[in-house]
Amino acid sequence: MRLLLCTDLDRTVLPNGAQPESAGARGRFAALAARPEVTLVYVTGRHRHLVEQAMHDYELPSPDYVISDVGTVIYQVTGHDWQQWRDWQQEIEPDWAGLGHADLQVLLLDVSGLRLQESGKQNLHKLSYYVPLDADTESLSAAIRRRLEARGIRASLVWSIDEPNGAGLLDVLPGRADKRHAITFLMQRNGFGLDETVFAGDSGNDLPVLVSEIPAVLVANASEAVRREARSQAAASGNPATLYIAQGGYLGMNGNYTAGVLEGVVHYHPAVAHWLETAATGEQAIE
């Protein structure tokens, strides 16, 4: 078998939430990622520098690909060599009608409640704002869409929360530049089927993948609100069987962060359990 393992970083692989991490979970995750059968993809809102910082700080395995900046950039990673996929840029460019983030920023200048994020959090096809936690996102979305659609711009609005800093976040992206489409694009380019792919996430901006036809796992440390929304949307879209919510208990772990990722992978691919049990005991796998 082969496996395309796509996973969010913050509070999914990174144990940077309030809940505890299971001892040994990240080691088992690294052992799984080292298998020749596994292609590892980090799917994150972080830009490249912050991904590399997280890999260093948390001793994460090096991925084969990184889908960064909320799906607007795809890198192929070989050691320290990160090659950006130009064909992905060409895929999403038409949605913004030839404009870049600076042009869209001008269009949205007088929309109240939006505060531009730092320059390092922007890129050509990603316009990012801070918003108040109590913002009326429905009204804001309508106002933003009216401005953009008047210029022929197809945009995806991704709302999320920066829990550590208590801030709301908004990413304005090309319509097709979301995590789901980026993963599907990568699957197609590398010949992976749905039965060879697993996605793991924890938050609202992971929902487009979590409730899709792509086999997905919601880690146990996800909020109850995200759990409810994921179940509801998966049922409404006809994909309840491709959403697994980690419960804990697998190999004595609690299902949080990488423990939940591993639990979900084994749910979809029971044969992987042998690899993980071997990694836990330090014995050499016998094929």
Buried (B, 14 or more C-beta within 10 A) or exposed (E): EBBBBBBBBBBBBBBBBEBEBBEBBBEBBBBBBEBEEBBBBBBBBBBBEBBBEBBEEBEBBBBBBBBBBBBBBBBBBEEEEBEEBEEBBEBBBEBBEEBBBEBBBEBBEEEEBBEBBEEEBBBBBBBBBBBEEEBEBEEBEEBBBEBBEEEEBBBBBBBBBBBEEEBBBBBBBBBBBBBBBBBBBBBEBBEBEBEBBBBBBBBBBBBBBBBBBBBBBBBBBBBEEBBEBBBEBBEEEEBBEBBBBBEBEBBEBBBBBBBBBBBBBBBBBEEBBEBBBBBBEEEEEEE
